[in-house]
Amino acid sequence: METKDETAFEVLFSRKAGKFFQKLPKELREHVRSRFAELAKDPWHFLEHHEGDDFYKFRIGGYRALINVDLKGRLLLVRIFDNRGRIYKRTTSKICNVQIELGNTQD
């Protein structure tokens, strides 16, 4: 039986970020999923404050995620997830409850 780590953050994706994630090739999607699972366990090890804005960036190879952190609710809200070259052009995105299972690496 798998136990949930009570100290880990929950990761939620905006609708657009979730769609982008789902469209990635399977192998890349699994790599990204594992990186978000690592992020959930220790976000301050991986996140960098995005200069001039109220969110953080998370690097995954040639991809970037712009994330809001809710410390009280222990949530990481992925506002934008896209290619590195396009990420900073898209700084607003509506948050909705798109959850991606981080613990399971099988589709």
SVG drawing of the C-alpha trace seen along z (x, -y; Angstrom):
<svg xmlns="http://www.w3.org/2000/svg" viewBox="-11 -44 29 46">
<polyline fill="none" stroke="black" stroke-width="0.4" points="0.0,0.0 1.4,-3.4 1.4,-6.1 1.1,-9.8 3.9,-12.0 2.2,-14.6 5.1,-17.0 4.8,-17.1 3.0,-19.8 0.1,-19.1 0.7,-20.1 -2.2,-21.6 -2.0,-22.7 -4.0,-25.4 -6.1,-24.1 -3.6,-25.2 -0.6,-23.9 -2.3,-20.5 -3.1,-20.3 0.5,-21.1 1.7,-18.4 -0.7,-15.8 0.4,-16.5 4.1,-15.8 5.4,-12.5 5.0,-9.7 8.7,-9.3 9.1,-13.0 5.8,-13.2 7.1,-10.6 10.4,-12.5 8.4,-15.7 6.0,-13.9 9.0,-12.6 10.5,-16.1 7.2,-17.5 7.1,-14.7 10.6,-15.7 9.4,-19.3 6.4,-18.4 8.8,-16.9 11.2,-19.8 10.0,-22.8 12.6,-25.3 15.4,-23.2 14.2,-23.6 12.2,-26.9 13.7,-30.2 11.9,-33.5 10.9,-35.0 12.2,-38.6 9.6,-41.3 6.6,-38.9 4.8,-37.1 5.6,-33.5 8.5,-31.1 10.1,-29.3 10.9,-25.6 13.3,-24.4 12.9,-21.0 15.4,-20.7 14.1,-22.9 10.8,-23.6 9.8,-26.0 6.9,-26.1 5.7,-29.3 4.3,-28.5 2.4,-30.1 3.2,-28.8 0.5,-28.5 2.4,-27.8 -0.7,-27.6 -2.5,-25.2 0.8,-23.4 -0.1,-23.8 2.1,-24.4 -0.1,-26.0 1.4,-25.6 0.1,-28.6 2.1,-28.1 4.1,-25.2 5.6,-25.5 8.8,-25.6 11.6,-27.8 11.4,-30.2 7.7,-30.9 7.1,-30.7 7.7,-34.3 5.4,-35.6 2.5,-33.9 2.3,-35.3 -1.4,-34.9 -3.4,-31.7 -6.6,-30.7 -6.1,-28.1 -8.5,-25.2 -8.4,-21.8 -6.4,-19.8 -4.5,-17.2 -1.8,-15.0 -1.0,-11.9 2.7,-12.3 3.3,-9.0 2.3,-6.7 4.7,-6.7 2.6,-4.3 -0.1,-5.5"/>
</svg>
